[in-house]
Amino acid sequence: MIETKYGKIEGVDQGAYVEYRGVPFAKPPVGPLRWKAPQPPEPFEGVYQATEFKAGSVQDDGRAGPPYDKDFYDEAAYTRPMSEDCLYLNIYAPKDAKNCPVAMWIHGGAFMGGYGSEKEFDGAGYCKRGVIFVSIQYRLGVLGFLAHPWLTAEAGTSGNYGILDQIAALRWIYENIAAFGGDPENITVFGQSAGAMSVQTLISSPLTGDLIKRAILQSGGSYEAGLHRDTPLAEQESYGEIFSEVLGVDSLEAMRAKSTAEIVAATGPFMGKVFPMAKGLFLVPVMDGQVLTGGYYDLMDKGEIKDIPYMLGSTKNDIMVPENAASPEDSPLYTGSRAFSQKLEVLGRKPAYVYYFARQLPGDDFGAYHSSELWYMMGTLSRAWRPFEPADYALSDRMLDYWANFMKTGDPNGESLPAWKPCSKEDPFVMELDV
């Protein structure tokens, strides 16, 4: 049993480690708390039984296409219902842990989908290596990133609710993880795709203070070339006004009074109207003057990102890579990762460790697709339908070792591992991860 700031918790004994599933890190953002910054959770009454994963954030169940549908969302045992009551985290802690490094995982999904207990996620491999693994959830889509003049008038700013959720989870971990045997002064934040974009938001935000010790950005971190877009608050508010029109409301009270089902029903038509105007994803972190005080690359130019160790990279067949790509140089995320590292040098800091995941996954022709490395760095190959080979399991172990070493010391290198050099201007080394 664990004693947290909010009361006692019991988890699921898994032998060498304990899972604490569905731990609330904020009040449910429902009713009057919809489209508001997250509030601290209520203290537990009695002993909180952290034995079941909770609902994921509200999203479109039918969103995922190949290969994601068959790979990640094909088993009912891993499917979660969707709810606005979604602000929960899952902790995997080694038994008898003492001052262990902590890793906070942020799932991807274009800020529109995903949840913290997906089939490919697990903390067992990290526990085996002496790291406490925490996966978190956050509000998505219009519930997580809608800005509107009504909301700005109420709170001084709007949008970024999903990022504020992530910051609340980070703060909960900082304040409570010592009870689980974790070191609150040694927290790595890591994520993939929108999760990596979230990590870049967190390391760029003044609101995270000194809570982050290190960061890993997988297929989403970049400088000069990548997925980021700098969205001014006023632009996002203009999209929010279209949403309230589609929803058929004339006040904030009426907007908050709508049911979850009505919000979901309005989202598709809303996206259809705005997507051509925004020319792409638009329910994303916004420059609100609080979470983000400027554009992503401008903040790097000013040295206004955390001065901490970084690891980042991409996959061979990643998003935005053309089908006829002749080399890694054709990938914006590859060049953006390398540029991120070399920009750190320009700022007088240590360069990052950069990787390139090149394993062509067996079983179909999708190759090293966007998200394909998740099986490996989570150690969950055995859950996949794919005909993985012994060499795949060896690659997974190697990646888990690299990731865990980085979480411990800020350096992925370790005994019996191929040497991984930082990516500097003089030596732009990129670790190729393949069988």
Rosetta blueprint (number, residue, H / E / L):
1 M L
2 I E
3 E E
4 T E
5 K L
6 Y L
7 G E
8 K E
9 I E
10 E E
11 G L
12 V E
13 D E
14 Q L
15 G L
16 A L
17 Y E
18 V E
19 E E
20 Y E
21 R E
22 G E
23 V E
24 P E
25 F L
26 A L
27 K L
28 P L
29 P L
30 V L
31 G H
32 P H
33 L H
34 R L
35 W L
36 K L
37 A L
38 P L
39 Q L
40 P L
41 P L
42 E L
43 P L
44 F L
45 E L
46 G L
47 V E
48 Y E
49 Q E
50 A L
51 T E
52 E L
53 F L
54 K L
55 A L
56 G E
57 S L
58 V L
59 Q L
60 D L
61 D L
62 G L
63 R L
64 A L
65 G L
66 P L
67 P L
68 Y H
69 D H
70 K H
71 D H
72 F H
73 Y L
74 D L
75 E L
76 A H
77 A H
78 Y H
79 T L
80 R L
81 P L
82 M E
83 S L
84 E L
85 D L
86 C L
87 L L
88 Y E
89 L E
90 N E
91 I E
92 Y E
93 A E
94 P E
95 K L
96 D L
97 A L
98 K L
99 N L
100 C E
101 P E
102 V E
103 A E
104 M E
105 W E
106 I E
107 H L
108 G L
109 G L
110 A L
111 F L
112 M L
113 G L
114 G L
115 Y L
116 G L
117 S L
118 E L
119 K L
120 E L
121 F L
122 D L
123 G L
124 A H
125 G H
126 Y H
127 C H
128 K H
129 R L
130 G L
131 V L
132 I E
133 F E
134 V E
135 S E
136 I E
137 Q L
138 Y L
139 R L
140 L L
141 G H
142 V H
143 L H
144 G H
145 F H
146 L L
147 A L
148 H L
149 P H
150 W H
151 L H
152 T H
153 A H
154 E H
155 A H
156 G L
157 T L
158 S L
159 G L
160 N L
161 Y H
162 G H
163 I H
164 L H
165 D H
166 Q H
167 I H
168 A H
169 A H
170 L H
171 R H
172 W H
173 I H
174 Y H
175 E H
176 N H
177 I H
178 A H
179 A H
180 F H
181 G L
182 G E
183 D E
184 P E
185 E E
186 N E
187 I E
188 T E
189 V E
190 F E
191 G E
192 Q E
193 S L
194 A H
195 G H
196 A H
197 M H
198 S H
199 V H
200 Q H
201 T H
202 L H
203 I H
204 S H
205 S L
206 P H
207 L H
208 T H
209 G L
210 D L
211 L L
212 I L
213 K L
214 R E
215 A E
216 I E
217 L E
218 Q E
219 S L
220 G L
221 G L
222 S L
223 Y L
224 E L
225 A L
226 G L
227 L L
228 H L
229 R L
230 D L
231 T L
232 P E
233 L H
234 A H
235 E H
236 Q H
237 E H
238 S H
239 Y H
240 G H
241 E H
242 I H
243 F H
244 S H
245 E H
246 V H
247 L H
248 G L
249 V L
250 D L
251 S L
252 L H
253 E H
254 A H
255 M H
256 R H
257 A H
258 K L
259 S L
260 T H
261 A H
262 E H
263 I H
264 V H
265 A H
266 A H
267 T H
268 G H
269 P H
270 F H
271 M H
272 G H
273 K H
274 V H
275 F H
276 P H
277 M H
278 A H
279 K L
280 G L
281 L L
282 F L
283 L L
284 V L
285 P L
286 V L
287 M E
288 D L
289 G L
290 Q L
291 V L
292 L L
293 T L
294 G L
295 G L
296 Y H
297 Y H
298 D H
299 L H
300 M H
301 D H
302 K L
303 G L
304 E L
305 I L
306 K L
307 D L
308 I L
309 P L
310 Y E
311 M E
312 L E
313 G E
314 S E
315 T E
316 K L
317 N E
318 D L
319 I L
320 M L
321 V L
322 P L
323 E L
324 N L
325 A L
326 A L
327 S L
328 P H
329 E H
330 D H
331 S L
332 P H
333 L H
334 Y H
335 T H
336 G H
337 S H
338 R H
339 A H
340 F H
341 S H
342 Q H
343 K H
344 L H
345 E H
346 V H
347 L L
348 G L
349 R L
350 K L
351 P L
352 A L
353 Y E
354 V E
355 Y E
356 Y E
357 F E
358 A L
359 R L
360 Q L
361 L L
362 P L
363 G L
364 D L
365 D L
366 F L
367 G L
368 A L
369 Y E
370 H L
371 S L
372 S L
373 E L
374 L H
375 W H
376 Y H
377 M H
378 M H
379 G L
380 T L
381 L H
382 S H
383 R H
384 A L
385 W L
386 R L
387 P L
388 F L
389 E L
390 P H
391 A H
392 D H
393 Y H
394 A H
395 L H
396 S H
397 D H
398 R H
399 M H
400 L H
401 D H
402 Y H
403 W H
404 A H
405 N H
406 F H
407 M H
408 K H
409 T H
410 G L
411 D L
412 P L
413 N L
414 G L
415 E L
416 S L
417 L L
418 P L
419 A L
420 W L
421 K L
422 P L
423 C E
424 S L
425 K L
426 E L
427 D L
428 P E
429 F L
430 V L
431 M E
432 E E
433 L E
434 D L
435 V L
